[in-house]
Amino acid sequence: GVSADAIKEFLASYEVKATAANGKRPQLSPVYAYMTGHYLRRFDATFGGYDLDTLTKDKLDLFLGALTDLAPKSRNHYRATIKTFLRWAAKKDYLPVTHRLLDAPSMKPEPLVAEDTDHYRPDELRRLLTAADAELLPVLALGALAGLRPQEALRLSWEDVWRVPDHIEVKPAKAKTRRRRLVEMGHDVFLLLDSITRLARAFNKVSGGNKIMTGGIDIKAMDI
């Protein structure tokens, strides 16, 4: 059906935007593109065999009302994704621009109940870091002890960690806000990351690595 074709075209455009070109940061986060596909595939399983212009507000209400296995926040993600897709479909002439699907009662976001923010206790964090492998350990340390977002920590290199004394540099291409910022490196973070680079320094000695940067690590040996 036309609906399935439109969804495939829409997701294909997202795949392109989520692919980095020439080492640059992609327009869309790959995780965001993946989750968009996840939401729309469920939508496609329901309406993929129909033309989009046969979609009605009542059908949207039935679809969203059936998502009882999800939390309100997840249902809101579905609403936001469907809203983006329907607006795109109208621009691409899959839907008339006069459609009123976004006025469906179920498309109104559900209010979210604020919950207390929890955190790891010292012993819990200690056990988590102890159990982590060499690749995951720096990412966990940057998130738990320096407050970096997971996607930002995954984009960093060791050069970013050691370039600016006592700070972690998050360049615009690696920051969520696309603005450079310096994150203060606390004593705990320094000790943990420095211990990792000392291990890497020993690795370089044994393996014959000679591309040493500040901190004594082969730049390519332990990219985050």
N, C-alpha and C positions, 0 to 999 in steps of 0.2 A: 504494500500500500504506500501511498504518498507519505504518510506519517513516518514509516520506517526509513524511506529514502531521505526525508528531511533530517531525521535524527542522525543517520550515517554521515550526511554532508556536514551537519553542525559539529559532530564529534571529530571528523577529519580536520576541520579548521582549527579545532582546539589542539589536536595532536601536533600540527605544524607550529602553533604558537608556543607549545610546551617543549619544543626541541631547540636546544642551544645551537647557534650557528657561529662558527669561527671563534669558539671559546667564550662567546658572550653569554650573559644570563638570558634565558628565554623570557618571552613576554608573559607567559603564564607558568605558574608553579606546576611541575609534573604531578604532584600530589593532588592539586586542585583539579587538573584535567582528568586525572584518573577517577576521582570521586564524582565529577560531573558525568562521566561515562557510566559509572555505577548507578547513579540516580536515574539517568535517562534510559538505561537498558531495562529497568523495571517498568518505567513508563511505556517503553516500546513493547514489552511483553504483553501489555494490556491493550494498547491502541495501535500497534505497529501495522496491523492488517487493514486499517481504515484510512480514508482520506482525512487530512487534518480539518478540512472544512465541515466534516460531520461531527467534530468534537463539540460538545456542549458544556455549559456550566454544570449541569446536573451530572454529566459523566465525570467531570473533574472532581466534583464533590464526592462521588462514589469512590473514585480512585484514592483520593487523599484520606477519606474517611476509613478506608480499609487498612491504612498503615498503622494499625493498632499495636503492632509488634515493636514499634519504634518510640523513642522518647520525644517529647515536644520539640526539643532542639533539632533532632534529626528530621522530623517532619517539616520544620521550618527550612531546613537545607533543601528538601525536595521542593518546597514552594518557590524558593529563590531560584533554583535551577530551572524549574518549569517556566517561571516568569521570564527568565533570560532567553530560554529557547523559543517561547511563543513570540516574543518581540523580534527575535532574529527571523523566525518563520514569516512574520508579516513583512519584514523588509525584503525577504527573498521571494515574496509572492506565493508562498505556500498557504498563507492565510490572508483574507481581506484585512486591510488596515482598520476597518470598522468593527472588527470582531470585539466581543465584550467578555472574552474568557477570563480576563484578569479580574473581572468583577464578581466572579464566582465566590460565594460566601466562604468556601473552604480555603481560598487563596489568601485570606487575611492571616498574618502570622499569629501564632499562639503566644500568649504571654509566658515568659519563663520565670520560674520560681528561683530566686537567688539562693544559692547554697553556700555554706561556709567553705572557704578555701582551706584545704588541708595541705600538709607538707610532710616531707620525710623527717623522721627523728634522727639524731646523730648516729645511733646504732644501726638504724635501717639504711641510711645512706652509706655507712661504712661497709655493711654487708653487700650492698648493691655494687659499690665500686670494686670491692674485693673480688666479686664474682664475674665482673666484666672482662671481656677479652681485650687484647691490646688495641684493636681498632675502635672498639666502642668506648673504652675508658676515657679518652680525651673529650669525646662528645658529651658524655655524662658529666664530667667535671666542669666543662664550660657552661652547661645548662644549670647544674645544681649549685655551683659555687660562684659563677660569674653572671648568671642570669641571662645567658644568651638563648635566643629562640632555637628550637631543634634544627629547623631548616638553615638557619644562619650558621650554626656550629658545623653542620655537615658541609657547608660551602667553604669553610675556612681552610687555609693551608698553614703549615708551621711558620711560614714567613709572616703571616698575619699576626700570629701569636707573639712573635719575638721582635718584630720590626721596631715598635715604639716602646721604649723602656717603661716598665711598670703598667703597661696598658695592652689590651687586645684591640687591634684595629679591624673594624668591620667596614670594608669599602662599600661604596654605593651599589656596585654590582652584586654584592653579597648580602646587603641589608634589606629587610622587609620593606622599610620605608624608602629604599633607594637613596639614602643619604648617609654619608660617611659619619661614623661615630667611634669614639674611643671608649672602651669599657675598662674600668679600673681593675687591675689584676691584684686581687687580695693575696695575702700571705699564703693562705691554704692552697689557692689555685697555683700560685708560683711554685710551691714546694712539690705539688703533685705533677705538674707539667714538666718541671725541671727534672724530676726523677725519671720521667719517661724519655726525655731527650738524652739523659745520661745513659740509659739503656741502649738507646739508638746509637749513641756515640761508640759504645762498645761493639755494637753490631757493625758499624762502619769500619772499625778497626779490623774485625775478623774478616769481613767481606771485601775489604779493600776499597770501600767507598771513599770518594774524595771530594764530593760536592757538599762541603760543609758550610752551613749558614749559622747565624747567631743562635746559640743554644747547642751547637755541636751536632746537628742532625743532617743526614743526607736529605736534601729537599724532597726527593721522590720516594724515600724509604717508608715514610709513615704519613702520607697525605691524609688529612681528615676527610 
